[in-house]
């Protein structure tokens, strides 16, 4: 079912600035619009999700979305929101990054054959043969230095220093909009609120150079309720690439957001409709301790970014630490997920020979593991007899049993001491 794009952004709390006439243009006809993505890494991160969801809502409203990857602008660097100039990347690295970004966007947007099918474009295609003299003659003469200097992204960098390369970025991005307008019929550019200056440079260039009308729209920059930056965890960016941020860690990030953030994020990052979300929020407010809103958010976005199988693996992995789980659940985890789940728990390395030669589990959990798990055999026996020790989620009952356990991923044993104390024995 088609939606009203602007109204959708409004009730989801995403809309920031909109150029006069934009809403009328979108109501009048199916419109082509684009958002640019900077391919400075071989993966997008959750900081990009607002713009991805903007394009998704745009397509759902019957409009045609273009995702522009800046193979050319990635070589320059956008000064917006930056305090220092970035390192410039080689063409080879950028091409690799562009291919990776496209693969991730395909999980959200329909790149099929319909009239409003999404398209991916790379501005390197129209800049690679654009000579500098031609650029300053055909583009530079239409935008005054005074106009460029008035932009916030430029003003904020004047004291610390701004290279000519970064100063001209808004002209390069403006030409992107002009090229898409001329060659793809693109009438709207969207982006984060920090991109407003660059976007309206494009509308101005289209007006002055082509005598045509173009439009602009920006979304709010997402902030967390506690004032910390959205998209960051203790380990840095939360990436969409499972090799950089495992599905388990990705799931945990959303599961652990605050109640206030969950209310905002469920609107921005999912496709539940307004009625469904209002009901979910009401249920959450009635029993916030159940964290039902966080669970719904984490499930929906983990499945969309990764897969349903990855979601169930993350759920299973979470239950190993925080809920009821079985030995089979533990054995089903791959090595990477296992290590992510137990990141930070005490580890002890032992040799294969010392594991094989351990006479009893009591010996293994005290002497063989150098007293890290239990300081003495007596304490080990006492806790085993009390039912407080498990290996690989199997509760021990005989302190004198031989430790004949199948190693997890051929090298690990998980020891649980009491309800919350875990130890990872690495056999190598």
Secondary structure in CASP SS format (residue, H / E / C, confidence):
PFRMAT SS
TARGET T0000
AUTHOR 0000-0000-0000
METHOD secondary structure of the structure
MODEL  1
X C 1.00
X C 1.00
X C 1.00
X C 1.00
X H 1.00
X H 1.00
X H 1.00
X H 1.00
X H 1.00
X H 1.00
X H 1.00
X C 1.00
X C 1.00
X C 1.00
X E 1.00
X E 1.00
X E 1.00
X E 1.00
X C 1.00
X C 1.00
X C 1.00
X H 1.00
X H 1.00
X H 1.00
X H 1.00
X H 1.00
X H 1.00
X H 1.00
X C 1.00
X C 1.00
X C 1.00
X E 1.00
X E 1.00
X E 1.00
X E 1.00
X E 1.00
X E 1.00
X C 1.00
X C 1.00
X C 1.00
X C 1.00
X C 1.00
X C 1.00
X C 1.00
X E 1.00
X H 1.00
X H 1.00
X H 1.00
X H 1.00
X H 1.00
X H 1.00
X H 1.00
X H 1.00
X H 1.00
X H 1.00
X H 1.00
X H 1.00
X H 1.00
X H 1.00
X H 1.00
X C 1.00
X C 1.00
X C 1.00
X E 1.00
X E 1.00
X E 1.00
X E 1.00
X E 1.00
X E 1.00
X C 1.00
X C 1.00
X C 1.00
X H 1.00
X H 1.00
X H 1.00
X C 1.00
X C 1.00
X C 1.00
X C 1.00
X C 1.00
X C 1.00
X C 1.00
X C 1.00
X C 1.00
X C 1.00
X C 1.00
X C 1.00
X C 1.00
X C 1.00
X C 1.00
X H 1.00
X H 1.00
X H 1.00
X H 1.00
X H 1.00
X H 1.00
X H 1.00
X H 1.00
X H 1.00
X H 1.00
X H 1.00
X H 1.00
X H 1.00
X H 1.00
X H 1.00
X C 1.00
X C 1.00
X C 1.00
X C 1.00
X C 1.00
X C 1.00
X C 1.00
X C 1.00
X C 1.00
X C 1.00
X C 1.00
X C 1.00
X C 1.00
X E 1.00
X E 1.00
X E 1.00
X E 1.00
X C 1.00
X H 1.00
X H 1.00
X H 1.00
X H 1.00
X C 1.00
X C 1.00
X C 1.00
X C 1.00
X H 1.00
X H 1.00
X H 1.00
X H 1.00
X H 1.00
X H 1.00
X H 1.00
X C 1.00
X H 1.00
X H 1.00
X H 1.00
X C 1.00
X C 1.00
X H 1.00
X H 1.00
X H 1.00
X H 1.00
X H 1.00
X C 1.00
X C 1.00
X H 1.00
X H 1.00
X H 1.00
X H 1.00
X C 1.00
X C 1.00
X C 1.00
X C 1.00
X C 1.00
X C 1.00
X C 1.00
X C 1.00
X H 1.00
X H 1.00
X H 1.00
X H 1.00
X C 1.00
X H 1.00
X H 1.00
X H 1.00
X H 1.00
X H 1.00
X H 1.00
X H 1.00
X H 1.00
X H 1.00
X H 1.00
X H 1.00
X H 1.00
X H 1.00
X H 1.00
X H 1.00
X H 1.00
X C 1.00
X E 1.00
X E 1.00
X E 1.00
X E 1.00
X E 1.00
X E 1.00
X E 1.00
X H 1.00
X H 1.00
X H 1.00
X H 1.00
X H 1.00
X H 1.00
X H 1.00
X H 1.00
X H 1.00
X H 1.00
X H 1.00
X H 1.00
X H 1.00
X H 1.00
X H 1.00
X H 1.00
X H 1.00
X H 1.00
X C 1.00
X C 1.00
X C 1.00
X C 1.00
X E 1.00
X E 1.00
X E 1.00
X E 1.00
X E 1.00
X C 1.00
X C 1.00
X C 1.00
X E 1.00
X C 1.00
X C 1.00
X C 1.00
X C 1.00
X C 1.00
X E 1.00
X C 1.00
X C 1.00
X E 1.00
X E 1.00
X C 1.00
X C 1.00
X E 1.00
X E 1.00
X C 1.00
X E 1.00
X C 1.00
X C 1.00
X C 1.00
X C 1.00
X C 1.00
X C 1.00
X C 1.00
X H 1.00
X H 1.00
X H 1.00
X H 1.00
X H 1.00
X H 1.00
X H 1.00
X H 1.00
X H 1.00
X C 1.00
X C 1.00
X C 1.00
X H 1.00
X H 1.00
X H 1.00
X H 1.00
X H 1.00
X H 1.00
X H 1.00
X H 1.00
X H 1.00
X H 1.00
X C 1.00
X C 1.00
X C 1.00
X C 1.00
X C 1.00
X H 1.00
X H 1.00
X H 1.00
X H 1.00
X H 1.00
X H 1.00
X H 1.00
X H 1.00
X H 1.00
X H 1.00
X H 1.00
X H 1.00
X H 1.00
X C 1.00
X H 1.00
X H 1.00
X H 1.00
X C 1.00
X H 1.00
X H 1.00
X H 1.00
X H 1.00
X H 1.00
X H 1.00
X H 1.00
X H 1.00
X H 1.00
X H 1.00
X H 1.00
X H 1.00
X H 1.00
X H 1.00
X C 1.00
X C 1.00
X H 1.00
X H 1.00
X H 1.00
X H 1.00
X H 1.00
X H 1.00
X H 1.00
X H 1.00
X H 1.00
X H 1.00
X H 1.00
X H 1.00
X H 1.00
X H 1.00
X H 1.00
X C 1.00
X C 1.00
X C 1.00
X C 1.00
X H 1.00
X H 1.00
X H 1.00
X H 1.00
X H 1.00
X C 1.00
X C 1.00
X C 1.00
X H 1.00
X H 1.00
X H 1.00
X H 1.00
X H 1.00
X H 1.00
X H 1.00
X C 1.00
X C 1.00
X C 1.00
X C 1.00
X E 1.00
X E 1.00
X E 1.00
X E 1.00
X E 1.00
X C 1.00
X H 1.00
X H 1.00
X H 1.00
X H 1.00
X H 1.00
X H 1.00
X C 1.00
X C 1.00
X C 1.00
X H 1.00
X H 1.00
X H 1.00
X H 1.00
X H 1.00
X H 1.00
X H 1.00
X H 1.00
X C 1.00
X C 1.00
X C 1.00
X C 1.00
X C 1.00
X C 1.00
X C 1.00
X C 1.00
X H 1.00
X H 1.00
X H 1.00
X H 1.00
X H 1.00
X H 1.00
X H 1.00
X H 1.00
X H 1.00
X C 1.00
X C 1.00
X C 1.00
X E 1.00
X E 1.00
X E 1.00
X C 1.00
X C 1.00
X E 1.00
X E 1.00
X C 1.00
X C 1.00
X C 1.00
X C 1.00
X C 1.00
X C 1.00
X C 1.00
X C 1.00
X C 1.00
X C 1.00
X C 1.00
X C 1.00
X E 1.00
X C 1.00
X C 1.00
X C 1.00
X E 1.00
X E 1.00
X E 1.00
X E 1.00
X E 1.00
X E 1.00
X C 1.00
X C 1.00
X C 1.00
X E 1.00
X E 1.00
X E 1.00
X E 1.00
X E 1.00
X E 1.00
X E 1.00
X C 1.00
END
